[in-house]
Amino acid sequence: MKVDKTESVLLDIRQTKLTCDEAKAKVMKEIEEAFAKLIKKLKERKNSLQKQVEEHFNEQLDEIQQQEQKWLHLLQ
């Protein structure tokens, strides 16, 4: 009877370990997926900001170049 009880407890322990490992794997996968989404969003935002800055400075440089041409034309 004592052996049966011991085997039953061991089976419960092993099942609990298996359940724990499965839960851990699930949570680790969820973490990876969440961070992959966050990284994607951050990269998209970075690209958007870089494009906005590029466009802003290009507009400013175009305006400066127009002013320069205007003044150069007045010199001639």
C-alpha positions as CSV (number, residue, x, y, z in Angstrom):
1,M,0.0,0.0,0.0
2,K,2.8,2.4,0.9
3,V,4.5,1.7,-2.6
4,D,1.2,2.5,-4.4
5,K,0.9,5.8,-2.5
6,T,4.5,6.7,-3.3
7,E,4.0,6.0,-7.0
8,S,0.9,8.1,-7.0
9,V,2.7,11.0,-5.4
10,L,5.5,10.7,-7.8
11,L,3.1,10.7,-10.8
12,D,1.5,13.8,-9.4
13,I,4.8,15.5,-9.0
14,R,5.9,14.6,-12.5
15,Q,2.5,15.8,-13.9
16,T,2.9,19.0,-12.0
17,K,6.4,19.5,-13.4
18,L,5.1,18.9,-16.9
19,T,2.3,21.3,-16.5
20,C,4.7,23.9,-15.1
21,D,7.1,23.4,-18.1
22,E,4.2,23.8,-20.5
23,A,3.0,27.0,-18.8
24,K,6.5,28.4,-18.8
25,A,6.8,27.7,-22.6
26,K,3.5,29.4,-23.2
27,V,4.4,32.5,-21.2
28,M,7.8,32.7,-22.9
29,K,6.2,32.5,-26.3
30,E,3.8,35.3,-25.3
31,I,6.7,37.5,-24.2
32,E,8.5,36.9,-27.5
33,E,5.4,37.8,-29.5
34,A,4.7,40.9,-27.4
35,F,8.2,42.2,-27.8
36,A,8.2,41.4,-31.5
37,K,5.1,43.6,-31.9
38,L,6.6,46.4,-29.8
39,I,9.8,46.3,-31.7
40,K,7.9,46.4,-35.0
41,K,5.9,49.4,-33.8
42,L,9.0,51.2,-32.6
43,K,10.7,50.7,-35.9
44,E,7.7,52.0,-37.8
45,R,7.6,55.1,-35.5
46,K,11.4,55.6,-36.0
47,N,11.0,55.4,-39.7
48,S,8.1,57.8,-39.6
49,L,10.0,60.3,-37.5
50,Q,13.1,60.1,-39.7
51,K,10.9,60.7,-42.8
52,Q,9.3,63.8,-41.2
53,V,12.7,65.2,-40.2
54,E,14.1,64.6,-43.7
55,E,11.1,66.3,-45.3
56,H,11.2,69.3,-42.9
57,F,14.9,69.9,-43.5
58,N,14.6,69.4,-47.3
59,E,11.8,72.1,-47.3
60,Q,14.0,74.4,-45.3
61,L,17.0,73.8,-47.6
62,D,14.8,74.4,-50.6
63,E,13.6,77.7,-49.2
64,I,17.2,78.8,-48.4
65,Q,18.3,77.9,-51.9
66,Q,15.5,79.9,-53.4
67,Q,16.5,82.9,-51.3
68,E,20.1,82.4,-52.3
69,Q,19.1,82.4,-56.0
70,K,17.0,85.5,-55.5
71,W,19.9,87.4,-54.1
72,L,22.3,86.1,-56.6
73,H,20.0,87.2,-59.4
74,L,19.9,90.7,-57.8
75,L,23.7,90.9,-57.9
76,Q,23.7,90.3,-61.7
